[in-house]
Amino acid sequence: MEGSTAVPVLTGCTASGKTGILLKLRQKYDFEIISADSRQVYRGMDIGTAKPEPAERSILAHHLIDCIDPDETFSAGMFAREARRLIHEIENRNTNPVVAGGTALYLMALTGGLDPMPERCDGVRNGLKILEEEIPGILYRMLEKLDMKTAEVTGKGDIRRQIRALELYALTGKAPSDMRKGGDPMLRKKFRIVGISLPKEEHRKRIRARAEKMIRQGLLEEVKSLLDNGWGRESVLGRTIGYREILDFLEGVTPSLEDTVDAITINTWHLVRRQKNMFKRLEGIVWVEDDPELIEKLLFGERGF
């Protein structure tokens, strides 16, 4: 990335139309996509993550899709390292990288919005999980004693964040709050970020249409196939909208597919609200409505790359 021009980034909440716009722009420009989507990295999870179809990927190359199995982990730090490597690799081929996706945490890690942290250690994590199961509430009490600032931010109910904070302390001997320095503002200048913002009612309609389309495309059969391969609720399926609602349907919790579509729509809208809050932490986004010409100009400049 050293010496290169600012790398274009197209982001926006779920169902904002990023892929469609980029496919149209591919007709005019030579570029490859580095996907910043925390669910499209999983193999076998195609329909429910709205992964670009094979025909679309033959037109527009996508990277960081289908990288790991549903029981594996791909962190923001891993994404940032791989994305930087790919940016360098794509530029060395005399083409252009474009980062695209709606996972704000990934984009923060890539663009210098997060401080570098140690990668996860499954041994430490498993030990902390067992401890919490045996003595409920112990992790929060430990965090209070070790790092009151982080405990107050995390809260009593967020076990996953408590585990991460205690894991960082175990790996470094430092309080997580002392490790946060505000990221790298200079790195942010290497990217120009454009976000698609839709009017509320239009966005709701797209979310509903997308949920219905996923059912028509075979999301139910996709989940059954994943279950047959051993990936169940304990994997990332149980934490992914679209998949967990289908699991509810298959387990009899939700009575019909129509109710399942309703649940996916509602939960996706809740996700959008959380995404908007996360985007507030990502500095320098230029927000525009679904205007392909303006998005093109903002991403690629008046004369393109």
Helices and strands as residue ranges (DSSP letters): E 7-12, H 18-25, E 31-35, H 54-59, E 62-63, H 76-92, E 96-100, H 104-110, H 122-134, H 138-146, H 148-154, H 159-172, H 176-179, H 185-188, E 191-196, H 200-217, H 219-228, G 236-239, H 243-250, H 257-279, E 286-288, H 292-300
